[in-house]
Amino acid sequence: MINWSDDLRRDPPIWVQIPVLPSPKYSIKGEINMMKINIKKFNVFTLISLLLLISGIGLYIYWGVRFGVWYDIGIYSVTSVFVISGIVGILLSLYEKTEGQT
């Protein structure tokens, strides 16, 4: 009698084999480069981004209180545009380049 489980243990099918990816290299020295944020670089663009973030959250709260609907896809889409634009704008306006970057 043929035991199929022994064959699968020795040579598993291709869909069972999981490839092992090499670990990513973060820098030449092997250390992780973190994003440097400098709060002293607060400017007009940071203020506009902060207003976008606050208005997105405020719009969602106003809409939920006013109409009693907290799970509407329309308000999710408008709120997500405001909130994501605000977060990305804040991060980009406060980002500080290190001396190694050009």
C-alpha positions in Angstrom: 0.0 0.0 0.0 1.3 3.5 -0.9 1.5 6.1 1.8 0.9 9.4 0.1 1.7 11.5 3.2 5.3 10.3 3.2 5.6 11.6 -0.4 4.2 15.0 0.5 6.5 15.4 3.5 9.6 14.7 1.3 8.5 16.8 -1.7 5.6 19.1 -1.1 3.7 20.5 -4.0 4.7 23.9 -5.4 1.6 25.6 -3.9 2.7 24.5 -0.4 6.2 25.9 -0.7 6.5 29.4 0.7 9.4 31.5 -0.7 11.7 33.2 1.8 12.4 36.8 0.9 15.7 38.4 1.9 15.5 41.0 4.6 15.5 44.6 3.3 18.6 46.7 3.8 17.7 50.0 5.5 21.0 51.8 5.0 24.7 51.1 4.3 25.5 50.9 8.0 22.6 48.6 8.7 20.6 51.0 10.9 17.0 52.0 10.4 16.6 55.6 9.1 13.6 57.2 10.8 11.7 60.2 9.5 12.9 63.3 11.2 10.2 65.8 12.1 11.2 69.4 13.1 8.4 71.3 14.8 10.3 74.5 14.4 9.6 74.4 10.6 5.9 75.2 11.3 4.7 77.5 8.4 1.7 78.4 6.4 1.5 75.0 4.7 1.5 73.3 8.0 -1.3 75.5 9.2 -3.4 74.8 6.1 -2.8 71.0 6.5 -3.8 71.3 10.2 -7.0 73.1 9.2 -7.7 70.4 6.6 -7.3 67.7 9.3 -9.6 69.5 11.8 -12.2 70.3 9.2 -12.3 66.7 8.0 -12.9 65.4 11.6 -15.3 68.3 12.3 -17.3 67.6 9.1 -17.7 63.9 10.0 -18.9 64.8 13.6 -21.2 67.5 12.3 -22.7 65.2 9.7 -23.2 62.4 12.2 -24.9 64.6 14.8 -27.0 66.5 12.3 -28.3 63.6 10.3 -27.9 60.7 12.7 -25.9 58.6 10.2 -22.4 57.5 11.2 -21.8 54.8 8.6 -22.5 56.5 5.2 -20.0 55.9 2.4 -20.4 59.4 1.1 -19.3 61.1 4.2 -16.5 58.6 4.6 -15.1 59.5 1.2 -15.2 63.3 1.8 -13.8 62.9 5.3 -11.0 60.6 4.1 -9.8 63.1 1.5 -9.6 65.9 4.1 -8.0 63.8 6.8 -5.4 62.1 4.6 -4.5 65.4 2.9 -4.1 67.0 6.3 -1.8 64.2 7.7 0.3 64.0 4.6 0.6 67.8 4.4 1.7 68.1 8.0 4.3 65.3 7.6 5.7 66.8 4.4 5.8 70.4 5.7 7.6 69.4 8.9 9.9 66.8 7.3 13.6 67.6 7.9 16.2 66.3 5.4 19.3 64.7 6.8 22.7 65.7 5.4 23.0 62.5 3.4 19.9 63.2 1.3 19.9 65.5 -1.7 
